[in-house]
Amino acid sequence: MSHIVTVQAAVTAFADFIEPTDAELDAIEREMPVILADVDLLDAQIITLDRIPTELDARRLRRARRRALAARVDLANRTAGATLPTGGAA
């Protein structure tokens, strides 16, 4: 029989480094609309797992897919706009 040994001391030794940085929190905040849209899409997909989708289910899935795609496009456009260099011609 092998014994399970806890590694609490090793885990808590770096407790100060476990917290997210301000930059990571800002990135999560920027991505939150995409995360919420993906959650809505998953909810719509989960609803249809155990039954044949009705017309209402199909509409719910289409709307959720469109919202998720729109949120991703919006995030990509905001990210691309923020990282593009200003001025100068190619």
PASEBA-1860 file (N, C-alpha, C; in nm, 3 decimals):
! residues 90
1> MSHIVTVQ> 0.085/-0.117/0.000/0.000/0.000/0.000/0.089/0.123/0.000 ~ 0.065/0.212/-0.093/0.142/0.336/-0.094/0.062/0.445/-0.025 ~ 0.133/0.527/0.046/0.070/0.634/0.122/0.063/0.761/0.038 ~ -0.044/0.833/0.055/-0.059/0.960/-0.014/-0.001/1.067/0.077 ~ 0.094/1.141/0.024/0.160/1.245/0.101/0.110/1.380/0.053 ~ 0.079/1.466/0.145/0.031/1.599/0.107/0.149/1.687/0.071 ~ 0.124/1.778/-0.016/0.226/1.873/-0.057/0.183/2.015/-0.021 ~ 0.114/2.027/0.090/0.061/2.156/0.132/0.171/2.259/0.148
9> AAVTAFAD> 0.284/2.220/0.207/0.393/2.315/0.227/0.447/2.363/0.093 ~ 0.458/2.275/-0.003/0.509/2.313/-0.135/0.410/2.403/-0.208 ~ 0.281/2.378/-0.192/0.179/2.458/-0.260/0.167/2.595/-0.197 ~ 0.162/2.602/-0.066/0.143/2.730/0.000/0.271/2.812/0.008 ~ 0.384/2.753/-0.025/0.508/2.830/-0.022/0.506/2.939/-0.129 ~ 0.431/2.917/-0.237/0.423/3.014/-0.346/0.286/3.080/-0.351 ~ 0.219/3.093/-0.240/0.084/3.148/-0.237/0.079/3.291/-0.290 ~ 0.184/3.369/-0.267/0.184/3.506/-0.317/0.187/3.511/-0.469
17> FIEPTDAE> 0.243/3.409/-0.532/0.255/3.409/-0.677/0.134/3.347/-0.745 ~ 0.042/3.292/-0.668/-0.075/3.226/-0.726/-0.178/3.329/-0.774 ~ -0.185/3.444/-0.712/-0.283/3.546/-0.748/-0.255/3.600/-0.888 ~ -0.361/3.626/-0.965/-0.340/3.681/-1.099/-0.290/3.825/-1.093 ~ -0.213/3.862/-1.191/-0.161/3.998/-1.198/-0.269/4.091/-1.250 ~ -0.245/4.220/-1.241/-0.341/4.317/-1.294/-0.359/4.301/-1.444 ~ -0.252/4.271/-1.515/-0.261/4.251/-1.660/-0.347/4.129/-1.692 ~ -0.333/4.023/-1.615/-0.414/3.903/-1.638/-0.561/3.931/-1.608
25> LDAIEREM> -0.588/4.006/-1.502/-0.727/4.041/-1.469/-0.787/4.130/-1.578 ~ -0.708/4.222/-1.633/-0.757/4.307/-1.742/-0.787/4.223/-1.866 ~ -0.702/4.125/-1.895/-0.726/4.037/-2.011/-0.854/3.957/-1.992 ~ -0.876/3.908/-1.872/-1.000/3.833/-1.843/-1.121/3.924/-1.859 ~ -1.109/4.048/-1.813/-1.220/4.143/-1.824/-1.250/4.173/-1.971 ~ -1.147/4.185/-2.054/-1.168/4.210/-2.197/-1.233/4.089/-2.264 ~ -1.200/3.970/-2.219/-1.253/3.848/-2.281/-1.386/3.803/-2.221 ~ -1.434/3.872/-2.120/-1.557/3.830/-2.052/-1.678/3.820/-2.145
33> PVILADVD> -1.701/3.913/-2.240/-1.816/3.894/-2.330/-1.807/3.764/-2.411 ~ -1.687/3.726/-2.453/-1.669/3.601/-2.527/-1.698/3.482/-2.436 ~ -1.649/3.489/-2.313/-1.670/3.380/-2.218/-1.820/3.362/-2.191 ~ -1.890/3.472/-2.167/-2.034/3.464/-2.139/-2.112/3.415/-2.261 ~ -2.073/3.458/-2.381/-2.140/3.410/-2.502/-2.117/3.261/-2.522 ~ -1.996/3.215/-2.492/-1.967/3.071/-2.503/-2.047/2.990/-2.400 ~ -2.064/3.045/-2.281/-2.145/2.978/-2.180/-2.290/2.966/-2.226 ~ -2.343/3.075/-2.285/-2.480/3.070/-2.338/-2.493/2.965/-2.448
41> LLDAQIIT> -2.391/2.958/-2.535/-2.393/2.858/-2.641/-2.390/2.716/-2.583 ~ -2.306/2.694/-2.485/-2.302/2.563/-2.420/-2.434/2.528/-2.354 ~ -2.497/2.626/-2.290/-2.628/2.602/-2.229/-2.730/2.559/-2.335 ~ -2.729/2.628/-2.448/-2.823/2.593/-2.555/-2.794/2.454/-2.609 ~ -2.667/2.418/-2.620/-2.631/2.285/-2.669/-2.667/2.177/-2.567 ~ -2.647/2.204/-2.440/-2.678/2.106/-2.335/-2.828/2.076/-2.332 ~ -2.908/2.178/-2.355/-3.053/2.159/-2.353/-3.097/2.056/-2.458 ~ -3.026/2.054/-2.571/-3.068/1.966/-2.681/-3.000/1.829/-2.679
49> LDRIPTEL> -2.923/1.798/-2.578/-2.851/1.671/-2.575/-2.941/1.549/-2.564 ~ -3.044/1.558/-2.484/-3.123/1.439/-2.457/-3.257/1.434/-2.531 ~ -3.272/1.521/-2.630/-3.397/1.517/-2.705/-3.373/1.569/-2.846 ~ -3.470/1.549/-2.931/-3.463/1.603/-3.066/-3.492/1.752/-3.056 ~ -3.404/1.836/-3.112/-3.426/1.981/-3.100/-3.555/2.026/-3.168 ~ -3.630/2.107/-3.097/-3.750/2.167/-3.154/-3.709/2.290/-3.233 ~ -3.807/2.354/-3.296/-3.779/2.477/-3.371/-3.728/2.585/-3.276 ~ -3.783/2.591/-3.157/-3.737/2.689/-3.058/-3.592/2.661/-3.018
57> DARRLRRA> -3.559/2.534/-3.001/-3.420/2.497/-2.968/-3.326/2.535/-3.081 ~ -3.369/2.512/-3.204/-3.285/2.546/-3.319/-3.261/2.696/-3.326 ~ -3.365/2.775/-3.301/-3.349/2.921/-3.299/-3.257/2.965/-3.186 ~ -3.272/2.903/-3.070/-3.187/2.936/-2.955/-3.040/2.905/-2.987 ~ -3.015/2.792/-3.052/-2.878/2.757/-3.092/-2.822/2.855/-3.194 ~ -2.902/2.890/-3.295/-2.855/2.985/-3.396/-2.822/3.120/-3.334 ~ -2.910/3.169/-3.245/-2.884/3.297/-3.178/-2.759/3.291/-3.093 ~ -2.742/3.182/-3.020/-2.625/3.168/-2.934/-2.497/3.160/-3.017
65> RRRALAAR> -2.502/3.090/-3.130/-2.384/3.084/-3.219/-2.350/3.221/-3.274 ~ -2.453/3.295/-3.316/-2.429/3.430/-3.369/-2.371/3.523/-3.263 ~ -2.425/3.514/-3.140/-2.372/3.599/-3.032/-2.227/3.563/-3.000 ~ -2.196/3.433/-2.997/-2.059/3.391/-2.968/-1.965/3.438/-3.078 ~ -2.006/3.424/-3.203/-1.923/3.469/-3.313/-1.905/3.621/-3.311 ~ -2.013/3.693/-3.285/-2.005/3.839/-3.280/-1.913/3.884/-3.166 ~ -1.920/3.817/-3.053/-1.832/3.853/-2.941/-1.686/3.827/-2.976 ~ -1.660/3.716/-3.044/-1.522/3.686/-3.086/-1.471/3.787/-3.188
73> VDLANRTA> -1.556/3.824/-3.283/-1.517/3.923/-3.384/-1.489/4.057/-3.316 ~ -1.575/4.097/-3.225/-1.557/4.223/-3.153/-1.426/4.223/-3.075 ~ -1.397/4.112/-3.007/-1.272/4.102/-2.932/-1.152/4.106/-3.026 ~ -1.161/4.036/-3.138/-1.050/4.036/-3.234/-1.027/4.175/-3.291 ~ -1.135/4.246/-3.321/-1.121/4.381/-3.375/-1.063/4.476/-3.271 ~ -1.108/4.466/-3.147/-1.053/4.552/-3.042/-0.907/4.521/-3.016 ~ -0.872/4.392/-3.016/-0.734/4.352/-2.992/-0.645/4.396/-3.107 ~ -0.691/4.379/-3.230/-0.612/4.417/-3.347/-0.595/4.569/-3.351
81> GATLPTGG> -0.698/4.642/-3.315/-0.691/4.788/-3.316/-0.596/4.840/-3.209 ~ -0.587/4.769/-3.099/-0.500/4.813/-2.989/-0.354/4.781/-3.015 ~ -0.325/4.681/-3.100/-0.187/4.640/-3.120/-0.127/4.692/-3.250 ~ -0.209/4.758/-3.333/-0.156/4.808/-3.458/-0.067/4.931/-3.432 ~ 0.047/4.940/-3.501/0.131/5.058/-3.485/0.062/5.179/-3.549 ~ 0.085/5.295/-3.492/0.022/5.415/-3.544/0.118/5.487/-3.636 ~ 0.062/5.548/-3.739/0.143/5.628/-3.830/0.227/5.545/-3.924 ~ 0.284/5.611/-4.024/0.373/5.543/-4.116/0.298/5.467/-4.223
89> AA> 0.354/5.460/-4.338/0.294/5.386/-4.447/0.383/5.267/-4.483 ~ 0.321/5.166/-4.536/0.398/5.046/-4.571/0.478/5.063/-4.695
END
